[in-house]
Amino acid sequence: MEPKPEQSPHHAYPDHWEADVVLRDGGTARIRPITTDDAERLVSFYEQVSDESKYYRFFAPYPRLSDRDVHRFTHHDYVDRVGLAVTIGGEFIGTVRYDRIDDRGRPASAPADEAEVAFLVQDAHQGRGVASALLEHIAAVARERGIRRFAAEVLPANNKMIKVFRDAGYTQRRSFEDGSVHLTLDLEPTEESLAVQRGREQRAEARSVQRLLAPGSVAVIGAGRTPGGVGRTVLRNLLAAGYTGRAYAVNRAFDEGLATLDGVPAHRSLGEIDEQVDLAVIAVPAHQVPEAVADCGEHGVQGLVVVSAGYAERGADGRELQRELVRQARSYGMRIIGPNAFGIINTAENVRLNASLAPESPARGRIGLFTQSGAIGIALLSGLHRRGAGLSSFISAGNRADVSGNDFLQYSFEDPDTDVALLYLESLGNPRKFTRLARRTAAVKPVVVVKGARHSGTNPPGHAVPVSRIPDATVSALMRQAGVIRVDTVTEMVDAGILLAGQPLPSGPRVAILGNSESLGLLTYDACLAEGLRPRPPIDLTTAASPQDFRDALAEALADATCDAVIVTAIPWVGEDGEAETGDGQVLAAALHTAVAGGSAKPVAVVHVEIGGLAEALAAASSTAAPRQRPTTARTAPPEESTDRTASMDREVPTDRTTDTDHTTATDREGATDRQAPTGRTTDTDRTTASAPAAPHSPAAPAAPEATPPAPEDRPRPGRIPAYPAAERAVRALAEAVKYAQWRRQAAVPGKVPELLDETIDEAGAAALIEAHLAAAPDPRGRQLGHDEARELLGRYGIDVRPTLPAPDPDAAVAAAARLGYPVALKTTAPHLRHRADLGGVRLDLTDEDALRRAYGDLTDLLGKPAELLPVVQAMAPRGVDTVVRASIDAAAGAVLSFGLAGAPSELLGDTAHRLVPVTDRDAAELIRSIRAAPVLFGWRGAAPVDTAALEELLLRLSRLVDDHPEVVSVALEPVVVAPQGLTALGATVRLAPPPARNDLGPRRLPSY
């Protein structure tokens, strides 16, 4: 049990400092403040520390702590004296404390901003990254309490501790004084410290998933004595897949005399097993799960797959039960997949793990699959199997209470056996982190995502994560910015996945189309145009074309430098008697593969209509599966439900494996015995034989800032030609590959923020204005600035907003116009009429006093009294295109910059583009070009092109403002009139508020929902 802290006389117990963290080896631990109730834990911890470690801590032999020491190390004010502990199973494994000091090294209070820091880690846990995690958290605590520097004295022989400080990435100074190394660390985060932190996070989280997917031993807890039930089914699937490790069946209801079950040792508890179990699959009713988790934790299990249901998907009570499950598992250092999970699969030859409810383990391949839905997982497994696609790994996370899509991305980034990552997501617990991880992963391998529950505005049952209010269109745009291939359906996910896993990336959008049906070729041509590709006129080989004709035409297209990809269309041959012949699909598949083997590295896809044997031949010839020896264990149909209700789950095994996806991939007639290199990896091997075509083309990819995935073996990869039953599906998959390849090429040379902006930005002046505005109206909801206040703040960042003057009556309007200069505009600012020129609330190009007075009278006669309309006068801007620029902060996704044309049509059509802040020059250029109405900006129908360079600069300046000052929670510039030379912002709305807490800049921690 965790202690119940007493109130400090100086500061309340800071429970927000508590955090679960993943250590270097993939295990978890809890970091929390030390309290007065921890005396016994501290003494016990100290007794387990070696004499050498004690000497390094106290610079002298120190065999035990005195009562005074114990009191000092457990009594803190959480301001000037703070102690944190790392716990596993409720017991300390490491501690850190700081004491605020003055410039002479004596105890002090604020405003002193330096503290002395000291660590102690149990020897058995050294090397797990405990001290590094503690340093991140104690530094964050110190910054919160106004401490800017740490000082530490370290013995020269204590190399491990010196390395912890040296590798942290903080600015530091070192000196040698009185026989010890004196270190001073500046605690302000730097780019290096953030990169170090994220690199450690990536390696630890990837390792935590790898431990789950590659266990040396597995125990299935809840395997029933009689056939049937979820536990027994998981056990039989595990054995049928040929699992290479040791398996155990565990059920407290087993008879004492039962020695084996399905040929594996049977035990009543984990304590009876004479080795430490790595992975436990828990398949008992929900009320028995806590007992099973405790048994696992006490016997050193590293991870859990909880297939048991009855948690957050059943309401508030189940949600609390789920939270307690996660707390309990993490307290023992275990991570969880589930609850309500379908299971996990790892097809690696040295693992062959199928700890899931899928009766058929997929073939070995290069696709990694993560899903938050068991039903969708079943459909995807079935669809990929029918298309001949193999998997490297599969995780169905159920309620994803712990292991999530972010963890899977961390693992996929490093996994040398995964070339393409497919994710079906229904919720994003941490969108900022997801986009960061997706961008890094997409730089080296494709990431394809289907997002469910897009329009519900709530999370699916069981997903206890923060709800983001960000619209789905914005989510999609942000994913695209991060290089994610966002598709709408699981069928499209499979279509794109098999193309990306088996074909090189295209160099551009030019597509050659060839086949024996003119009509099918035209359908494909039209589909290419609709997807933004540049198809060449289809080549009609006529219905008399032989497989050799297909081979020659495909070889010629692949050799043609004016095309970047080829789509082959094929229909059955018509015989001499007029009857359709299905033809020999194997012969056609062999012909196509021969052409691919001798051609250049370009993607090829096949669209076929009922050619008997073609799909099977393409899939059999070569697939994304690497063939392996199948185990000889007999497979059985899902058994009947167990009648043993005391220790196995009371729910049936899902049997619905239907999906609307179709068959096939292609082609290496001799089979693929080697794993392919990941998509985007290059090789110098030429396509000279059918069994060894070249590796896919890859644009150069930027080096990942936090970590680098293991280098692949430089070997040829089998050619795999995906086949589709409809032209639209093949073209859509190819179009996604084209866009992704373009993103990869651009990501290789990152954009930048022009330095010239720094010369015209007054960051300090803006900060002073923001502080003054918030202090003048202290409200946690913030406040909206007036027009002049907004103009002044935006002006600090070089954003000029044209002034307006109030016109409460005609005489005031005339006086305002005289001050501003004719011509002028007269417009209303009433909320219900604001930016609604279509309602008649704006009068433009008023060139003199008479015109202004007439317009004033017309306006008030039509719409109401001046007190209701709140009219203003503004000098006319040069003619141009009216646009809207906005920036807003979403608590989950972060700051988002948006752009679109002004007016009702753009709003109705949702024609708005979005980018995450901060944006680069490339982001800004892409932002204005990515809306559908972008041609209006570039001289559509003979109009003069507008000054897009000025527009891009405005976007960069606004991005800098909201990035530098998170208190600026929303800005709307509307309209911004972009002329052929320059632009004019006519209106601005700015809202300030205390910035929302960010969960991506502090020390690493696991989410706690």
BELKASUL-V498852 format. One record per helix or strand of 3 or more residues. SS is the DSSP state (H for helix, E for strand). FROM is the first residue (numbers start at 1). TO is the last residue. Records with the same first field share a line. If there is no record, write none. Layout:
SS->FROM-TO  FROM-TO
This chain:
H->15-17  36-47  51-58  67-74  123-125  130-144  159-166  191-213  230-240  270-272  286-298  312-314  316-331  374-386  405-414  431-442  472-481  490-502  518-530  547-559  585-598  614-621  727-747  755-760  763-776  787-795  810-820  837-839  849-863  866-869  904-909  921-929  932-938  940-942  948-964
E->19-22  28-33  81-88  91-101  114-121  149-155  172-177  180-186  217-221  246-250  264-267  279-282  303-306  335-338  343-346  353-356  364-371  391-396  420-425  446-451  485-487  510-515  565-571  603-609  722-724  804-806  824-828  842-846  871-875  881-890  894-901  912-916  968-978  983-985  988-992
